[in-house]
Amino acid sequence: MISSRETSPSPLPITMSSLFDDSGVTVSDVQGLFSSYLHSRILFVLSHAMHTCIFVVALYYIVSRNSHLDRKQIAFVAIITFLWCSDTVIMGMEWRDLDNLLIRHDESLESEYEHYMFGYSTSPMATNILRGLNVILADMVLIWRCWTMYGHNWKIAVGPSLCLITETCEFSVHYCLSLMHIL
């Protein structure tokens, strides 16, 4: 138990004291949770920096190679621009949540833990939707590129297409369940 005092009322009928007592969570567990969350966000920012470099190099290569872009190249530029922009939005939302959790919401370890476990993020639905769209769009581009690269052979595209259909169904079910949970 971190402290015996009660924290501010939470939307759930559970108090921090009872949560720490019932679940056996210790102070070092909470600190480890926050530390791993912080490190994962730092790695996400670093991977976004690499993604930005790849985005800039791809745009430079496409634009400098041809003075006139055809429809396929314009579509490719639009797709990688959307992927990069949505990844940037996801990074911004998650960094804001990290800032709210670890910097602005630091009254006590109990309140930080309660904020983390019961609603630290203001936008999980938006980030999940953007992530799902990114994965689906990137897989569609990969299937299309493989199909054109192997001479429009449908056998090449069947396996990845089935995986994409399965992934889209899983994303849709997960999204619907998230909406039902909110409502």
N, C-alpha and C positions, 0 to 999 in steps of 0.2 A: 504494500500500500504506500502510495507516495505521500498522501496527507489525509487527515481525517475530515477536513472541512469539505463541504459540498460546493460544487462549482455552480455557475449560473445555469438556469434551467435549459435543458436541451430539448429539441423537438421529440426525442425518443424518451420513453419512460425509464431510461437507464441513467444512473449517475456514474460519475467517474470513479467514485470510491468503490461502488459495487462492481464496476467493470474491472478494476484492478484487483479487487478481492476475489471475484469469481473466476477470472480468466488466468490468474497467476502472472500477469504482465508485470515486469519489473522496470525500474528506471533505465537500466542498461538496455533492455529490449526496445524501449521507446527511443532512446538515443541512437541505437543501431538502425532502427527503422528510418528515422529522420536522416541519418548519415547516408544510408543507401539511397534514399530518395534524392538527396542533394547530389550525390555522385552520379546517379543515373541522368539527372537533368544536365549536369556539366558535360557528360558524354554525348547527350543529345545535341547540345549546342555545338560541340566539336564536330560531330557527324554532319550537322547542318552546314557548318563552314566548308567541309569537304564537298557536300552536295552543291553549295553555291559555286565553288571553283569549277566543278564539272559542268554546271549549268552555263557559266560564263564561257568556258572553253568551247562547249557545244554550240552556243550561239555564235561565237566568233568564227568557228570553223564553217558553219552553215552560211553565214552572211558573207564572209570574205571569199569563199570559194566560188560563189555565183553572184552575178550582179542582178539576175532576175530569178526569183524563187518560183518554183511551180507549186501546184496545189498540195502535193504530198509534203513538200518541205515546209510550207506555211502551216499545214496541219500539225506536223511534227514540232515546229517551233511553238505553236499554240499549246500543245499538250505538255511539253516540258516546262513551259512558262506557268501553266496552271499547276502542275505538280510542285514546282518550286514555290510558287506563291502560297499554295495551301499548306505546304510544309512550314513556311515562314509564319503563317498565321497560327498553326498548331504550336510552334515553338514559343511564340509570343504569349499565347494563352497559358501554356504550361509554366512559363517563366513568371507570369503574373501570379499564378496560383502558388508557386514556390515562394515568391516575395511575400504574398499575403500570409502564408503559413509560417515561414521561418524568420521573417524580419518584422512584419507589422503585427503579428499575432503572437507576441511572446510574453504574455502576462505570467504564465506558469507552465510547467511541463504538462500538467493535467489539461489545461485549456488548449495547448498546442495539439496534444494527442486527440482530444475530443474534436477539435476543428479538423484534424487530418482524417480521423475515422468516420466522422458523421457529417461530411459536407465541406471539406476544405476547397473543393474545386467548384468554381462557378459555371464551368462550361464543359463538363465531361461529354455531354451529348454532341456538342458541336465538334469537339476534337475527334470523337469516335466516328462521326459521319465523314469528316474530312479524311481521316485515316483510311476508312473503308473505300471511299471514292478514289483515293490515291492508289491503293493496292489494286482495285478492279481496273482502273484506267491503265496503270503500268502493265498489268497482265495482258490486257487487250492489245496494247502496243507490241508487247513481246510476241504474242501469238501472230499478229499481223506481220511483223518483221520476219519471223521464222517461216511463215507461209510464203511470203514473197521471195525469201532467200533460197528456199528449196524448190523453186519452180512451181508454185501453186499446187503442191502435193498435199491433198487433204489428209493423208495419213499422218503427216507431221503435226497437223493442227488438232487432231481429234483428242489426244490425251490432255494437252494443256487446256483445250476448250471445255472438256468435262470437269477439270479441276476448277476452272473459272466459274462455271455454272454452279458447282458445289459451293464454292467460296461466296458467290453472290447470294445463294439461298441462305447460307449460314449468316451472312451479314444482315440480310433482311429479317430473319428470325430474331437475331440478337437485337436489332433495332426495334422491332415490334415489342419484344419483351421489355426493353428499356422504356418504351413509351407506356406500356401497361403498368410498369413499376412506378412511373412518375404520376400517372393518373390515379 
